[in-house]
Amino acid sequence: MHVPDGFINAPTSAVTGVVAAGAIAVSLRGARRELDERTAPLAGLVAAFIFAVQMLNFPVAAGTSGHLLGGALAAILVGPYTGVLCVSVVLLMQGILFADGGLTALGVNITDMAIVTTVVAYALFRGLVKVLPRTRRSVTVASFVAALVSVPAAALAFTFLYWIGGTTDVAIGKVATAMIGVHLLIGIGEAVITALTVGAVIAVRPDLVYGARGLQQRLKLRVNGELIDAPGATGPEPAPVAARSHRKVWITGLVASLVLAGFVSFYASANPDGLEKVAADKGIDEKAEEHANADSPLADYGVESITDARISGGLAGVIGVGVTVVAGSAVFWSVRRRRSDDTSPSNTETTV
């Protein structure tokens, strides 16, 4: 759903740029509360994993494919504010290095793919886990539903932006019907990927899933025929989190990302994604502009001068994962350090 330059007019793109900048500023502050000893080491990895999986377009209908957006996955794993930053880092790397998503449309893409998906998905996820049984399976189910809904929500957001600032004269009803219809199908793929990933992490390290914190089942005791909460049942998580290494999870996630981007991506569907298909069918792309970085050595996810498609695409994917994990980690560790500075004794007032 990467929007290229020319789909949305300049005034609307500028407004979404302001919205995106404001959301990122808010997220940088909010992420200070989310990035702790558990989430900080993994946030950059989550961004790299989303980059890798977005290269795996899957078929959803005749001549159409879809790919992960990632807002729901990031929000559930590392928190909603950090999730917005994760997807924003991915979009920035894709736009600058791979000519994927217009540079003047960067605000549109961040608003649509990072902000809308994360906010919608995490709000729905939190609502579901409050009413479902307090189990790990419920977290996985909530992840599935939240991810499923987040994709047509993003399609609806694009339709709204197109209604305000579209550069071609296409009936908005036709755009809405086509966009929401195909993205409901893509949402199923998003939901499966999100639920499988969250389920895999929660099975081995539930303490690393931000959205699962505080969801342990309370221990009940029967007293005089009535069930009551056991004393201390709401205490901390069973294992000392600070003492548990993230190294195995981090290495496993990085290797998986490299394999997906460097090898599995070669077998991804070559069909246009949902937005591209709708744009071509409805004439939305009549005024599409060539990407400003179309001559990038990594444009279109291939390495310039390497003629073998498998090697070219695989190497581009590996480079993308590496750059994204480094850039993301730098951002998140900087935010984490800022939090540490804000809470250091020298910055804490004492009263007598």
Secondary structure, DSSP 8 states (H G I E B T S, - for coil): ----TTSB-HHHHHHHHHHHHHHHHHHHHHHHHH-STTTHHHHHHHHHHHHHHHT--EEEETTEEE----HHHHHHHH-HHHHHHHHHHHHHHHHHHS--S-STTHHHHIIIIIIIHHHHHHHHHHHHHHHS-SSHHHHHHHHHHHHHHHHHHHHHHHHHHHHHHBSS---HHHHHHHHHHHHHHHHHHHHHHHHHHHHHHHHH-GGG-GGGTT-----EEEETTEEEE-TTTT-S-SS-GGGS--HHHHHHHHHHHHHHHHTGGGGS--S-BHHHHHHHHHTGGGG----TTTT-TTGGGS-TT---HHHHHHHHHHHHHHHHHHHHHHHHHHHHHHHHHHTSGGGS----
